[in-house]
């Protein structure tokens, strides 16, 4: 009985103390999983991804992707964790982020892009999922109260961690809800613009995706039928981009440099 009381007390304190920033403008939400716990899980997710995927051996590309990502991180609303950016060699048209600050992009998607602004758009979108803690929120829901209490109180064993890792990676790969995707779209355009990129890269990327697989779900729908359709997201992105000044909308898209980098892809 005493152990239950202590556990409940710790959980209540965690709830009261876990109001975290989850978006631009100081938007906050209750997050029970701490930054350190999230980062620890992210390291486990990364090990799993690397064991199952082929990391692109081109160091120049890895550095390029990291440079783009760090520019966005520098202006985002969550800088309390370290972010990692990895290019995976695969024909899949995909990109995803896991809790803990890990962002991955596939060479299949890179080949579809035509500018640095488009790469920044996808990267910023994935960073926005991490800022908003979309994966962590879904992980908290998926784990269930008993497992979550073990993680929060630091009493989790190897089996609990294995469960959390399996569920967390599944969450990252399966995609997010309609509202989560809209939020990441909005935050992503905001952050990439603050980082100095042309926000039109976002709408260009949506349009390329729509043209690449007409009538089919792709990276932006990410397998879930509950996600907004590409045309709806193009419309929303265009409305967001039109709010910026002509000077911002006329920024260099970075096509020349990106074309050089794209030629290096296997």
Buried (B, 14 or more C-beta within 10 A) or exposed (E): EEEEEEBEEBBEEBEEEBEBBBBBEEBEBBBBBBBEBBBBBBBBBBEBBEEEBEEBEBEEBBEBBBEBBBBBBEBBBBEEBEBBBBBBBBEEBBBBBBBBBBBBBBBBBBEBBBBBBBBBBBBBBBBBBBBBBBBBBBBBEBBEEEBBBBBBEEEBEEEBBEBBBBBBBEBBBEBBBEEBBBBBBBBBBBBBBBBEBBBBBBBBBBBBBBEBBEEEBBBBBBEBEEBBEBEEBBBBBBEBBEEBEEEBBEBEBBBEEBEEBBEEBE
